[in-house]
């Protein structure tokens, strides 16, 4: 009886750890996807509206080159295909 309880407890621990890892991985995936979407929106607005800067969700973007946007908050340039 005690062995069954230990095995059940081990299975529950593995299930909880697996769930936590999956949820944390999906959160980072959603954040990355959201950031790419914001960058694409900023690029589109900068190309169509002929403005120097645009603010999308707290980040200021500038058009750099043909298919690049510069994020002033992160000091990075992102390229589009």
Secondary structure, DSSP 8 states (H G I E B T S, - for coil): -HHHHHHHHHHHHHHHHHHHHHHHHHHHHHHHHHHHHHHHHHHHHHHHH--SEEEETTEEEEE-SSSEEEETTTTEEEE--
